[in-house]
């Protein structure tokens, strides 16, 4: 009877242990595994062009810094106290909020309507989508000059010519009358930027499963009921995102007002960013302008945190 001898198992090499019994890893391997090597260039640019200016501006808001290089003494919170008492700050902030209210609603509603139309059209869809999104690609200066030529109260103004053609009184002060100046800027902004909201809604509509509409149609639901009970509920998150993005974008208005009205008439359209610009680069008060801008930054930060909190609350209520 022949006996066989089993081969001895190969010795198992244990990895080198580091602190607390964990495998030791080199710094280079840690950076590679976590992707820090790949994001390091972005982090450097982010720190150089965002973090450092943010810290530098905050420190500047606590001084009497002047654009000419004079001043710079530490004044603490005096700039913030002056900004709170400044009626020009509150009037400019009110103009900004009023523009945001006037522009957000039509931008959301019109964007949704255009997306619904483009989603249902079966003829040259690409042309409709391009036509409604193309204005968003134009620079602000081009859009403002285009609308200036349309609404200036002169024989060349298209708006006045259309009013005269239907028997109405032309030469309305679209940009010189306080009753129409802000509305003219809102109309310009809606035509210019609605394409972005339209694109977000169109992408959300294309993501809705078709079988939901097919099942509802088999149950006898008409187009109106399908819109109210399927489309709009499925677009709830997109609508929340669009509203927050639009509010943030409208709060930062500057270009349209600066080019079309310069803040007039009688400062009735001047936004808070233009007031910061005037204080910093016209009044040469960089420290005070920085304080006003950080007050406005706090407002924008508060608004940007509202949507995640509301979404989380709705998700918790739905889970219950």
Secondary structure, 3 states (H helix, E strand, C coil): CCCCCCCCCCCCCCCCECHHHCECCCHHHHHHHCCHHHHHHHHHHHHHHHHHHHHHHHHHCCEEEECCCCEEEECCCHHHHHHHHCHHHHHHHHHHHHHHHHHHHHHHHHHHHHHHHHHHCCCCHHHHHHHHHHHHHCCHHHHHHHHHHHHCCCCCCHHHHHHHHCCCCCCCCCCCCHHHHHHHHHHHHHHHHHHHHHHHHHHHHHCCCHHHHHHHHHCCCCHHHHHHHHHHHHCHHHHHHHHHHHHHHHHCCCHHHHHHCCCCCCCCCCCHHHHHHHHHHHCCEHHHHHHHHHHHHHHHHHHHHHHHHHHHHHHHHHHC
